[in-house]
């Protein structure tokens, strides 16, 4: 019996424009596969809506 618990996917919102990055959905059009965790999004990635940096995003409960 496995005791491994998979953390739920989270969503992160751009504090500049309100764009939501959903880990479960990813951003295939940006080359980020569904299921990609926020920590695994490249550090130089920018918001597709306003070009904000990852530092300008915050985890949100939806």
Residue frames as a rotation matrix with the C-alpha (Angstrom) as fourth column:
UNK 1
0.581 0.814 0.000 0.00
0.814 -0.581 0.000 0.00
0.000 0.000 -1.000 0.00
UNK 2
-0.364 -0.733 0.575 1.44
0.739 -0.603 -0.302 3.37
0.568 0.315 0.761 -1.05
UNK 3
0.222 0.394 -0.892 1.38
0.865 -0.503 -0.007 6.33
-0.451 -0.770 -0.452 1.31
UNK 4
-0.825 -0.545 0.148 2.41
0.540 -0.685 0.489 8.76
-0.165 0.483 0.860 -1.40
UNK 5
0.287 0.898 -0.333 0.10
0.666 -0.437 -0.604 11.76
-0.688 -0.048 -0.724 -1.57
UNK 6
-0.451 -0.369 0.813 0.05
0.860 -0.425 0.284 13.87
0.240 0.827 0.509 -4.71
UNK 7
-0.625 0.186 -0.758 -0.41
0.285 -0.850 -0.444 17.54
-0.727 -0.493 0.478 -3.96
UNK 8
0.436 0.850 0.296 -3.37
0.705 -0.118 -0.699 19.18
-0.559 0.514 -0.651 -5.64
UNK 9
-0.294 -0.461 0.837 -2.70
0.883 -0.467 0.053 21.43
0.367 0.755 0.544 -8.58
UNK 10
-0.128 0.161 -0.979 -2.60
0.608 -0.767 -0.206 25.13
-0.783 -0.622 0.000 -7.75
UNK 11
0.508 0.253 0.823 -3.42
0.799 -0.496 -0.341 28.28
0.322 0.831 -0.454 -9.67
UNK 12
-0.345 -0.686 -0.640 -1.27
0.759 -0.605 0.240 31.40
-0.552 -0.404 0.730 -9.81
UNK 13
0.687 0.674 0.271 -2.55
0.719 -0.577 -0.388 34.86
-0.105 0.462 -0.881 -10.67
UNK 14
-0.365 -0.741 0.564 -0.63
0.781 -0.573 -0.249 37.69
0.508 0.349 0.788 -12.28
UNK 15
-0.073 0.298 -0.952 -0.80
0.832 -0.508 -0.223 40.62
-0.550 -0.809 -0.210 -9.86
UNK 16
-0.850 -0.287 -0.441 -0.44
0.018 -0.854 0.521 43.04
-0.526 0.435 0.731 -12.78
UNK 17
-0.728 0.535 -0.429 -3.24
-0.640 -0.306 0.705 41.96
0.246 0.787 0.565 -15.15
UNK 18
-0.002 0.780 0.626 -5.13
-0.864 0.314 -0.393 39.13
-0.503 -0.542 0.673 -13.41
UNK 19
0.141 -0.016 -0.990 -4.10
-0.748 0.653 -0.117 36.34
0.649 0.757 0.080 -15.83
UNK 20
0.517 0.096 0.850 -4.41
-0.722 0.583 0.373 32.91
-0.460 -0.807 0.371 -14.18
UNK 21
-0.334 -0.601 -0.726 -1.85
-0.761 0.626 -0.168 30.12
0.556 0.496 -0.667 -14.68
UNK 22
0.619 0.594 0.514 -3.48
-0.766 0.602 0.228 26.79
-0.174 -0.534 0.827 -13.83
UNK 23
-0.404 -0.865 0.297 -0.98
-0.777 0.496 0.387 23.97
-0.482 -0.074 -0.873 -13.18
UNK 24
-0.080 0.439 0.895 -3.50
0.123 0.895 -0.428 21.31
-0.989 0.076 -0.126 -14.26
UNK 25
0.858 0.502 0.113 -4.13
0.198 -0.119 -0.973 22.99
-0.475 0.857 -0.202 -17.64
UNK 26
-0.189 -0.973 0.131 -0.61
0.717 -0.046 0.695 24.29
-0.671 0.225 0.707 -18.27
UNK 27
0.409 0.255 -0.876 -0.17
-0.405 -0.809 -0.425 26.53
-0.818 0.529 -0.228 -21.31
UNK 28
0.280 -0.310 0.909 0.35
0.614 0.785 0.079 24.22
-0.738 0.536 0.410 -24.29
UNK 29
0.848 0.087 0.523 0.37
0.492 -0.497 -0.715 27.19
0.198 0.864 -0.464 -26.69
UNK 30
0.715 -0.648 0.262 3.35
-0.687 -0.720 0.097 28.53
0.125 -0.250 -0.960 -24.71
UNK 31
0.047 -0.709 -0.704 5.10
-0.370 0.642 -0.671 25.13
0.928 0.292 -0.232 -24.68
UNK 32
-0.727 -0.206 0.655 4.12
-0.685 0.144 -0.715 24.35
0.053 -0.968 -0.246 -21.06
UNK 33
-0.636 0.436 -0.637 2.47
0.021 0.835 0.550 20.93
0.772 0.336 -0.540 -20.84
UNK 34
0.433 0.830 0.353 -0.66
-0.520 -0.089 0.849 20.31
0.736 -0.551 0.393 -18.74
UNK 35
0.886 -0.049 -0.462 0.32
0.373 0.667 0.645 19.24
0.277 -0.744 0.608 -15.24
UNK 36
-0.104 -0.970 0.220 3.42
0.561 -0.240 -0.792 21.47
0.821 0.042 0.569 -15.15
UNK 37
0.415 0.182 -0.891 3.98
0.901 -0.215 0.376 22.71
-0.123 -0.959 -0.254 -11.60
UNK 38
0.994 0.009 0.106 4.66
0.019 -0.995 -0.094 26.41
0.104 0.095 -0.990 -11.08
UNK 39
0.495 -0.865 0.081 8.15
-0.306 -0.086 0.948 25.59
-0.814 -0.494 -0.307 -9.78
UNK 40
-0.119 -0.532 0.838 8.87
0.581 0.647 0.493 23.85
-0.805 0.546 0.233 -13.10
UNK 41
0.878 0.347 0.328 7.79
0.474 -0.549 -0.688 26.78
-0.059 0.760 -0.647 -15.28
UNK 42
0.035 -0.955 0.295 11.02
0.887 -0.106 -0.448 28.30
0.459 0.278 0.844 -16.68
UNK 43
-0.055 -0.111 -0.992 12.31
0.816 -0.577 0.019 31.22
-0.575 -0.809 0.122 -14.57
UNK 44
-0.882 -0.321 -0.345 12.45
0.081 -0.824 0.561 33.48
-0.465 0.467 0.752 -17.64
UNK 45
-0.431 0.822 0.372 8.80
0.862 0.254 0.439 32.80
0.267 0.510 -0.818 -18.57
UNK 46
-0.972 0.186 -0.145 6.58
-0.128 -0.932 -0.339 35.89
-0.198 -0.311 0.930 -18.73
UNK 47
-0.230 0.972 0.052 2.83
0.151 0.088 -0.985 36.44
-0.961 -0.218 -0.167 -18.55
UNK 48
-0.586 0.018 0.810 1.28
0.793 0.217 0.569 35.96
-0.165 0.976 -0.141 -22.00
UNK 49
0.477 0.862 0.173 -1.10
0.875 -0.484 -0.002 38.86
0.082 0.152 -0.985 -21.36
UNK 50
0.997 -0.013 0.079 1.16
-0.026 -0.986 0.164 41.60
0.075 -0.166 -0.983 -19.99
UNK 51
0.395 -0.910 -0.128 4.74
0.113 0.187 -0.976 40.22
0.912 0.371 0.177 -20.02
UNK 52
0.558 -0.185 0.809 5.04
-0.812 -0.324 0.486 40.34
0.172 -0.928 -0.331 -16.21
UNK 53
-0.453 -0.813 -0.367 7.70
-0.620 0.583 -0.525 38.09
0.641 -0.010 -0.768 -14.66
UNK 54
-0.070 0.374 -0.925 7.04
0.393 0.863 0.319 35.00
0.917 -0.341 -0.207 -12.53
UNK 55
-0.834 -0.322 -0.448 7.82
0.531 -0.250 -0.810 37.14
0.149 -0.913 0.380 -9.47
UNK 56
-0.824 0.561 0.083 4.65
-0.562 -0.827 0.006 39.11
0.072 -0.042 0.997 -10.23
UNK 57
-0.063 0.799 -0.597 2.42
-0.290 0.558 0.778 36.03
0.955 0.222 0.196 -9.74
UNK 58
-0.646 -0.049 0.762 0.87
-0.763 0.079 -0.642 34.83
-0.029 -0.996 -0.088 -6.51
UNK 59
-0.895 0.341 -0.288 -0.79
0.298 0.937 0.184 31.52
0.332 0.079 -0.940 -5.64
UNK 60
-0.556 0.788 0.264 -4.58
-0.823 -0.567 -0.042 31.85
0.116 -0.241 0.964 -5.40
UNK 61
-0.789 0.454 0.414 -7.37
0.215 0.836 -0.505 29.61
-0.575 -0.310 -0.757 -4.15
UNK 62
-0.733 0.574 -0.365 -10.09
-0.638 -0.394 0.661 29.22
0.235 0.718 0.655 -6.74
